[in-house]
């Protein structure tokens, strides 16, 4: 069986040591592993000892990488597992690392889910449907997700939905009343709000333009349509302009009145 003939400190990091067996470099280990296995010059190692030492070093190395990954923000168990796999840590070592992280309370999927949902509700205004999908993709189980999202009340969801609608009303002043409502509905669906919440939010919103604002919005869209379809008063060009404006959500009466004035 080989003997440890030399132990040297690595140049790049003083926390790792090179182990030489029978005057030949064999492997390197972390300082904690060196102490744990009482590695010193003259110690005899068999093949099983070497496998056990190298496995212990892999766990230590993976644990340090997991801590570094966790230092930026909270992570789910799946996120840490995926990260360690990318770093080519073996599955048995990952299992042991995850167990240690849980013991030290560096990992807690329930706390992660609560923090993630709270942050994304406040900063991005996301609804339950989107939060559910995102938490599921991070490996959080259904029961934990449902328990987490159960605290997101209907009133809170409606309040968030109203904030989104308010931004549309402030930004999209050149749209018809109908198109404003459609855009609000589509945005809230993308944000993950339910039909009931969307309906409640729209019912509480005064999104209808007054007549002057609606006419000004129509005029701006109409000018684009007149240029686009080269309006010349013919039936064909008139129908194209009317269809375009109708799709934008303006009433036929208002469209006809505008075209009559144009003629």
Secondary structure, 3 states (H helix, E strand, C coil): CEEEEEEEECCCCCCEEEEEECCEEEEEEEHHHHHHCCCCCCCEECHHHHHHHHHHHHHHHHHHHHHHHHCCCCCCHHHHHHHHHHCCCCHHHHHHHHHHHHHCCCCCHHHHHHHHHHHHHHHHCCCHHHHHHHHHHCCCCHHHHHHHHCCCCHHHHHHHHHHHHHHHHHHCCCCCHHHHHHHHHHHHHHCCCCHHHHHHHHHCCCCCCCHHHHHHHHHHHHHHHHHHCCCCCCHHHHHHHHHHHHHCCCCHHHHHHHHHHHC
